[in-house]
Amino acid sequence: MTGAQPARPISELRFFVAGAYVLDCLISTPRLPVWGDDLRAEAMRTVPGGKALNQAVTLARLGAQVAAVGCVGTDVVGEAIRSALTAEGIDASTMTAIPEAPTPVCVVYTRADGENAMVWRVPDALNVTAGHLTAAVETSGPGDTLLVTFESPGQAAGIITAASDQGMHIVLNPAPLPSDPAVIESFPWEQVDILVPNEAEARALLSGLPAAHGPAEHLADAVADALGVRTVCVTLAERGCVLRLDGATTTYPAPPAEVIDVTGASDAFTALLCAHLIAGTDPADAVHQAQAAAALTISRPGAYEALPTTTELHYQAAGLPNCSI
């Protein structure tokens, strides 16, 4: 997955993206609400959302082949999400529609400085499972990479094992953090090829170890060593990120960016980074592409609607040596 010469064009990569596909209700407020507030919103809107959806859309806009693995209801919201995926060129035939289960809604509050708070829940009936991934492969054909989140934490280990059995690369974005520490303790980390946590998630993965309280620039090394994952990239928000790859660790400062709304930035970063690393893009170029995509995303309001466009991603990658997307 490394080296200056790409193993293959990104357009030949085939991703299954497993996680939550929901409706985001985005609310802009002068401050984040507290209990008992009667707070007037500055703006409210609804768009397709979920970490998996944002990552799938970014990959598709980059030019990769993408199949969505998730569950929605048979309501109008679920149909709207499937239609949005199809419009992005994503294979939505791999989505499962569950009768009588309402498609989840994630409420996102964003204040003027770009910081946000989220309220959401995926009902148990809509949790994606290993069986859904297996069915998706049977429907859509084999793929070479699984990108999965912790949006269905109790099922993530089984999904990863099913993908590993299919010979796929495994990319894990361990967000949101599982509330049950047993999920982390019993996880098949040896099957994960690329792990992309933020600082808080990295420290949680090291819970009980001295490194959990160590300097942020050492977290990628500590996570890689503790869990046995070959490639770990710890994102540090405005401080950039640290990439541990094949035993070598490099710190990358963040590019200048205007912060309007941080929602979705980590999803754009994860999608760009893993696609370029798996394609064989030079690691430094892969990180810079991911950082540029995240910087674009935070410079605009929203998540899905703020993700880089196909034109922006192709223009951004045009300067990469020997990289075809």
C-alpha positions, 0 to 999 in steps of 0.5 A, a space after each residue: 500500500 506504499 511507494 511512489 508508484 501506485 499499485 493501481 489507479 483509484 478508479 480501479 479500487 472497489 470499496 464496501 463502506 459499512 456503517 450508518 446511513 442517516 438523515 442529518 438535521 443540521 442546526 446552527 445556533 449562537 451557542 450549544 444548547 443546555 437543558 431547559 433552553 428555549 434557543 432560536 436557531 440561526 438556520 436549520 436544514 436536513 441532508 443525508 448523513 452518517 459517517 459511513 455515508 460521508 466516507 462513501 460519497 467522498 470515495 465515489 467523488 474521488 473516482 473509486 467504485 463504492 458499495 454502501 453497506 447499511 440499513 435504512 427504513 422503508 420510509 420516505 427518509 430511507 428512500 431519499 438516502 438511497 436515491 442520494 447514494 445512487 445519484 453519487 454513483 454509489 451502488 445502493 443495491 447493497 443497502 438493506 431496507 427494514 420494514 417498520 423501522 424508522 430511518 435514523 436522524 442525527 441532530 447536529 448543533 453547530 455554533 459560530 466557531 465551527 464546534 458542534 454537538 450531536 444527538 443520534 441513535 441507530 436502532 438495533 434493528 438497523 445495525 449493520 452486521 456481518 451478514 449484511 456485508 456478506 449479502 452485499 458482496 453476493 449482490 454486488 460482487 467482490 471488493 478489495 477494501 472494507 471501510 468501517 466505523 464504530 457506528 454499530 460497535 457491537 457488530 464491527 468485529 464480525 463485519 471485519 472478520 467477514 471482510 478479512 475472510 473475503 481477502 479485503 484490506 480493512 480500514 477502521 475509523 474507530 468513531 464514535 467511541 464504544 461505550 463498552 470497553 469490552 468492544 475494544 478489548 475483544 476486537 480483532 485488531 490483527 485484521 485491521 490494515 489501516 486505523 484512523 483515530 482522532 486523539 481522544 479515540 487513540 487515548 481510549 484505545 490505549 486505556 490502562 496503558 501509560 501511553 494513554 496519557 503521553 504526548 500526542 505525537 507519540 500516540 500513533 506509535 503507541 497504538 500501533 505497538 499495542 494493537 499490532 496494526 501496521 498503519 495508524 494515523 492519529 488526527 490532531 485537529 488544528 495540530 495536524 496528524 501523525 502517521 505510523 507506517 511500516 515502523 516509521 513515524 512522521 508528523 504532518 502539520 495542518 494546512 491553514 484553513 478557515 473553520 466554519 463547521 468541523 462536521 464531516 472533516 474526519 470522514 473526508 480525511 479518512 476516505 482520502 487517506 485510505 484510498 491513496 495509501 491503498 492505491 500506492 500513493 506516496 504516504 506524504 502525498 496521501 496525507 497532504 491530499 487527505 488534509 486538503 480535503 478536510 480543510 475544504 470541508 471545514 471551510 463550509 457549513 454542513 457535512 454532506 453538502 460541505 464534502 469536496 466535489 469531484 472537480 475539487 478532488 481531481 484538481 487537487 490530485 492533478 499535481 501528484 506524480 504518477 497518480 491516476 484517479 
